[in-house]
């Protein structure tokens, strides 16, 4: 029984992850997105952008794709992409793609 007490709970793998992209040249560093991020995936940079503001940087490993940061951004400089880490990419390329492309390039007579 003592072994169960000392064990920490296992970390639950997220079904959905996120990728945050920030237009750092337009970011004013208002920090509204930092307050909105429950995962603490955003922070203020030490560097400044071309306008002289400290901009926001993202830790995409901690992001869960909730988009709260993008919703509160007054300048709409944040874009969030959701990814599904367990899903494998599916190849949707048709098997006869070469023939299709060749028929578009060289018209048949």
Long-range contacts (C-beta under 8 A, 24 or more apart in sequence): 13-85, 13-86, 14-64, 14-85, 15-84, 15-86, 16-64, 16-65, 16-82, 16-83, 16-84, 17-60, 17-63, 17-64, 17-65, 17-82, 17-83, 17-84, 17-85, 18-60, 18-63, 18-64, 18-65, 18-66, 18-67, 18-80, 18-81, 18-82, 18-83, 19-60, 19-63, 19-65, 19-80, 19-81, 19-82, 19-83, 20-58, 20-60, 20-63, 20-69, 20-78, 20-79, 20-80, 21-58, 21-78, 21-79, 21-80, 21-81, 22-55, 22-56, 22-57, 22-58, 22-77, 22-78, 22-79, 23-77, 23-78, 24-49, 24-55, 24-56, 24-57, 24-77, 25-49, 25-50, 25-51, 25-55, 26-75, 26-77, 27-53, 27-55, 27-56, 27-75, 27-77, 28-53, 28-75, 29-53, 29-54, 29-55, 29-56, 30-74, 31-56, 32-72, 32-73, 32-74, 33-68, 33-69, 33-70, 33-72, 33-73, 33-78, 35-72, 36-68, 36-69, 36-71, 36-72, 37-68, 37-69, 38-66, 38-68, 39-63, 39-64, 39-66, 42-69
